[in-house]
Amino acid sequence: MAPNEDGALARRRAIEALRNGVPNSDAVRQLGCNQQAIEDRFRETLGDTKDGRSADGMLVAGDFGVGKSHLLAHLEHIALDEGFVCSSVAVSKETPFYDLNKVLKAAVDNATVPQRTGRLVEELELAEKQSTDRFADFVASVARSTFKGDLHGVFEASLMAYIRSRDPELKSWIEGFWAGDRIRVALIKAGLREIGERKYIGVRTPKAAELPPQRLRFLVEMIKGAGYAGWVILLDELELLASYSVLQRGRSYAELSRWLDISNHPGLVTVGTVTPDFHTTVISSHGKNDAENAPPKLQARPRFESIVSDAINGMDALGSRCMQLQSPADEEVRAAIETLRELYSEAYGWEAPEHHPVAGSVSAQNRMRYKVRAAINEWDLKRLFPDSRPEIESEVHHVRYDEQSDVGAEAGD
């Protein structure tokens, strides 16, 4: 393999990601990010978290194509460099935001541990860290939380079984439970009996509804106990909440309030992205009027009455706490496209010509995604067909806030 072949491959991966509108690690590192105010706030939040001070989560608003996903990828690099475990979660049909268990499972599945590439719990290497002070603090915090009733006894019991058992199959199952799989208390009890630990034998199976918020608390403490600064959760495309039913949206607003208010989860940092007109179009009286319609829907269901105030707080946050993505200045755009041109040239061993947006064309529109893809498409055509004179057309994507009856429907909704 030629000395620069690895670098060329990484650059091609970056170009391919940008061509598809999904920036990857290589692309973000090459192009950087021009959202300095948001980056400064994020770094301040990480610093406060490291120092043990509470800091509320962040919301960022920006139109489709202006760089929300690119920003989150950039923030992920910062978080990993600062010693945080980081998870990116995109709201989707498979990950309905009102279902904490599914969101949390997605966060675990997508977690990246600094300088590691495997699954979260495995990469924490708890077995190797049991003699550290941080791990001892973790065990003590679990015991305190269990005593106060903040954690169900099954977490402390499973932790004791995990620490003391030599059964790799049991350890693997416990890791799966921590990551969101179904609980089987009988297996934990059997493991405790094998090691002669009788203290936790009386532990009972918790109610399913109790587990997700407690699992979140437990995992944050575990990550810190493994020696990391905390857990950063990046929530992308919160505007997809608009496709839910009114009741599901109300539950989602309550969940958003939970993620943003991290006072009960020291070490957790959350950043979410949403479109700037979401509050006007979905929450306010100028649109779907969730501010008036969602609370009664929740109050009408006894099991959701307790989250009405959280739902209201979540809606308020979407209206008042969003930091706006700034459109790049012309000079910043030119610098980014020039960096991209150099990246493309190195990726394909072909000198890409300067890109000059044509007035009224897609590359002249005020969305960075369109500018980037137009330049890449132009270079592709000129590289493959040197005599071509490409004219690239595109339609502007407009976010729709229509409800979809098949999105995450479940009994009782």
Secondary structure, 3 states (H helix, E strand, C coil): CCCCHHHHHHHHHHHHHHHCCCCCHHHHHHHCCCCHHHHHHHHHHHHHHHCCCCCCCEEEECCCCCCHHHHHHHHHHHHHHCCCEEEEEECCCCCCCCCHHHHHHHHHHCEECCCCCCCHHHHCCHHHHCCCHHHHHHHHHHHHHHHHCCCCHHHHHHHHHHHHCCCHHHHHHHHHHHCCCCCCHHHHHHHHHHCCCCCCCCCCCCCHHHHHHHHHHHHHHHHHHCCCCCEEEEEECHHHHHHCCHHHHHHHHHHHHHHHCCCCCCCEEEEEEECCCHHHHHHCCCCCCHHHHHHHHHHCCHHHHHHHHHHHHHHHHHHHCEEECCCCCHHHHHHHHHHHHHHHHHHHCCCCCCCCCCCCCHHHCCCHHHHHHHHHHHHHHHHHCCCCCCCCCCCCCCCCCCCCCCCCCCCCC
